[in-house]
Amino acid sequence: MAQNKNALIRYKTIDKCLQNKYCQWTLEDLIEACSEALYEYEGKENAVSKRTIQLDIQMMRSEKLGYNAPIEVYDKKYYHYAVEDFSITDIPLTETDINVLTETVSMLKQFKDFSLFNDVSDILQRLEDKIYAEKSHTKPVIHLDKNDKLKGLHFLDEIYQAIVKKVVLVITYKSFKSRDEQKFTFHPFILKEFNNRWFLIGKKWKNQPVSNLALDRIVSIDYDFNASYIEDTFDPEKFYKNVIGVTVNEGLRPQRIELWIDKMNAPYVITKPLHHSQRLIKTNEDGSIIIHVFLIINYEFERILLGFGNGLNVMRPNFLRKRMRNILNDAIKHYEEDIDNNEE
């Protein structure tokens, strides 16, 4: 059983390496990566042999495990996937897999009314729908927004394991604002999803504020096993209580924001509140409403307000009202001049 587990760790490590198109992977590189992975997960200090990795690649290429991985060698030295975005984790489920998952879902559904499962009931429903679609060869009934081109998702499991094991990361990162890549140590606390993007939340140093890193801007991840992990009492529920999204300006305090919503958008805002602090102040005769929210203003909140267009009016505070007006006035300027697009 231990040998099978070690083999799965190696397959998964090789798969992650070959998905990273920013690096060229020699056999020696794959040996080193697998040796480090086995040390991290199993505490095994012995290096993996060259023969073992060669057999692993052969096994991944074959049909025995259902991988059929298109692993090729170019320049007689470097290994890569010949099919773009291939991963052994994307292979179709076997009949045995489907039967096991079906039994698991059936068992979990018996506990769906317990408070422990309140936060994952939708996940259970989506999993059941996915299994049914695979089993019946039909399209899923539940359709979720997703971005198949989103970068950085292959880091999710690696970061998750680092958080659980409290390992300090060495991250190479390229933000939208920076021309060059930056390399720094990072103490990971949690993973957070917002607006179909994933973020890593943590600290660079103990005395620095909590910051977020977009996974799609991470170039590579390494580990610093010699660094002491920050034992921070980070509480995500408390930290994000007064904001929408992932940007928290810790120097600011939440404040009351009063908004007018037109008749068309009012039902949507009532049934799906902008924030848990939302309260209805007044329903006007024309069907419009006035609400207030109590939160810290950040970039994400401003994007939501602008998304309503002329269906929303910021009434208070005055500085936010002026900011929205300036942004919308600048937007109007882009449409004041006609663009020659050869249309009549």
C-alpha positions, 0 to 999 in steps of 0.5 A, spaced: 500 500 500 505 504 501 509 503 495 502 505 491 501 511 495 509 513 493 507 511 486 501 516 486 505 522 489 510 521 483 505 521 478 502 527 481 509 530 481 511 529 474 504 531 472 505 538 475 512 539 473 510 537 465 504 542 466 508 548 468 510 550 461 515 556 463 520 550 465 524 545 461 524 538 465 530 534 464 529 527 467 534 529 473 529 535 474 523 530 475 527 525 479 529 531 484 522 534 484 519 527 486 524 526 491 522 533 494 515 531 494 516 524 497 520 527 503 515 533 504 509 528 504 512 522 507 518 524 510 523 519 505 530 522 505 532 517 499 533 520 492 528 516 487 532 512 482 533 514 475 530 507 473 523 508 477 522 515 474 523 512 467 518 506 469 513 512 472 513 515 465 512 509 461 506 507 466 503 514 465 504 513 458 500 507 458 493 505 458 494 501 465 492 506 469 487 510 464 492 516 463 495 515 456 499 521 458 502 524 451 509 525 454 514 526 449 521 528 449 524 534 445 532 535 443 533 528 446 533 531 453 527 535 455 520 532 457 513 535 456 506 534 454 505 534 447 497 536 448 496 543 451 493 543 458 493 535 459 493 533 466 492 526 468 487 529 473 482 530 467 481 523 465 474 520 465 471 517 470 471 509 470 465 505 471 468 503 478 470 510 480 463 512 478 460 507 483 464 508 488 462 516 488 455 514 487 455 510 494 459 516 497 454 521 495 448 517 498 452 516 504 453 523 505 446 525 503 444 522 510 447 527 513 445 533 509 441 536 515 446 536 520 449 543 521 456 541 519 454 540 512 450 546 511 456 550 507 457 544 503 450 542 501 451 545 494 457 542 493 454 535 494 449 537 489 454 539 484 457 532 485 451 528 484 449 532 478 456 530 475 456 523 477 449 522 474 452 526 467 458 521 467 453 515 468 448 517 463 452 520 458 448 526 458 450 534 459 450 536 467 443 539 469 447 544 474 451 549 470 456 553 473 460 559 471 468 557 470 474 560 466 477 554 463 483 559 461 484 561 468 492 560 470 494 558 476 489 553 478 494 547 478 497 551 484 491 550 488 493 543 491 500 545 492 498 551 496 493 547 500 498 542 502 503 548 504 497 551 508 495 544 512 503 543 513 504 550 515 510 550 510 513 557 508 513 558 500 518 562 496 513 565 490 515 568 484 510 573 482 508 578 477 503 583 478 499 587 473 502 593 476 510 590 475 514 590 469 518 585 472 517 578 476 518 578 484 521 573 488 519 573 496 517 568 502 510 568 503 506 565 509 500 562 507 494 562 511 488 561 507 485 560 499 480 564 497 475 564 491 472 571 489 469 572 482 471 566 479 478 568 481 483 564 486 487 568 491 492 566 496 492 570 503 497 570 508 503 575 510 510 576 507 513 577 514 510 577 521 510 585 522 507 586 515 499 586 514 495 580 511 496 581 503 493 577 497 496 574 491 492 572 485 494 565 483 493 567 476 499 571 477 504 566 480 509 564 476 512 558 480 512 556 487 518 553 491 519 552 499 523 554 505 523 548 510 528 552 514 524 558 515 519 558 521 512 559 519 508 564 522 503 562 528 498 567 526 491 567 529 488 569 523 480 569 523 478 569 515 471 570 518 472 576 522 478 579 517 473 579 511 466 581 515 466 588 513 468 588 506 466 585 499 472 581 495 479 580 497 482 587 498 482 589 506 484 596 507 486 595 514 487 602 516 480 604 514 473 603 518 467 600 516 462 606 514 454 606 512 453 607 505 446 609 502 444 607 495 438 608 491 436 602 487 431 603 481 425 599 480 428 594 475 434 592 479 430 592 486 428 585 486 435 582 485 438 587 490 433 585 495 433 577 494 441 577 493 443 582 498 450 586 496 453 585 503 450 581 509 450 588 513 444 590 507 438 593 510 432 596 507 430 603 509 425 605 504 420 602 498 418 608 494 412 609 490 415 608 483 418 601 485 425 604 487 428 602 494 433 605 498 438 601 502 444 602 506 450 597 507 455 598 513 462 596 510 469 598 508 469 601 501 474 597 496 476 596 489 471 590 489 465 594 492 466 600 487 466 595 481 459 592 483 456 599 484 459 601 477 456 595 474 449 597 476 450 603 471 444 608 471 440 603 475 444 605 482 445 612 485 450 613 491 446 618 496 451 617 502 457 618 503 459 624 499 466 623 497 464 616 494 458 619 490 463 624 487 468 618 486 462 615 482 460 621 478 468 622 476 469 615 474 462 615 470 464 622 467 471 619 465 467 613 462 462 618 458 469 621 455 470 615 451 464 615 447 464 622 445 468 621 439 466 617 434 471 611 432 471 609 425 470 602 424 468 602 417 460 601 419 455 605 416 
